[in-house]
Amino acid sequence: MSGGDRPTGTLTLFFSDMEGSTRLARALGDAWPALLARHRDLLREVVETEGGTVVDCQGDSMFAVFRSAAAGVRAASEAQRRMAAEPWPDRIAVRVRIGVHTGEPAQTVDGGYAGVDVSHAARLCAAGHGGQVLLSESARLISGADTRSLGTAALPDIEPPEVVHQLVGDGLGEDFPPLRTNAHPPPAEPEAEKRDFDARIDRASEAFEKRLEDHIAGTIERAFQWSPGKKRKDG
């Protein structure tokens, strides 16, 4: 689809990123390109089946848009199921993190997308873990998807903080580590106070996770800010 034919207006943005891709590439060696291509083909099939448009692929990341929020969420759910069911070589596990956000991204002159909503979706993806689908509040409300609240998260450079939701359903994982960002968990029973040493360790760990999330999200955003003068990969 040419840039001028891509949808505009209120769209649902889908970002995916493979977890541990560097480790997999090193382990697989010459077999890595074939696995990467299959991963892209699988995601593209799912996106296009649900009426979505693949905007771009960079490395092991994919950016797609949907006119329908429900379709974008269905694609994310099916992508995770397909990834889990695929007979990957050497019985390895290929796991992707997916972020889904609904907004009104600006369309660039070359047919791409830009603006805060694109950054929002990319940051959401970067905050997740392999096998996990994260939805923004707008994507959840408009799609009507079944989700579990993960608490209010302050995604870097995204204001104001908002509740992040995890997609739930048949074939989807349920238990994941905390969001890879400055997230506040849902209200729970008060815990006993930690010793001062443990508290310092926790704060250092949180600071490291935030720097890591900033780096990953920034890399995703830069990768998709292409222009006519740059080489663009469509998978």
Secondary structure, 3 states (H helix, E strand, C coil): CCHHHCCCCCEEEEEEEECCHHHHHHHHHHHHHHHHHHHHHHHHHHHHHCCCEEEEEECCEEEEEECCHHHHHHHHHHHHHHHHHCCCHHHCCCCEEEEEEEECCEECCCCCEECHHHHHHHHHHHHCCCCCEEECHHHHHHHCCCEEEEEEEECCCCCCCEEEEEECCCCCCCCCCCCCCEECCCCCCCCCCCCHHHHHHHHHHHHHHHHHHHHHHHHHHHHHCCCCCCCCCCC
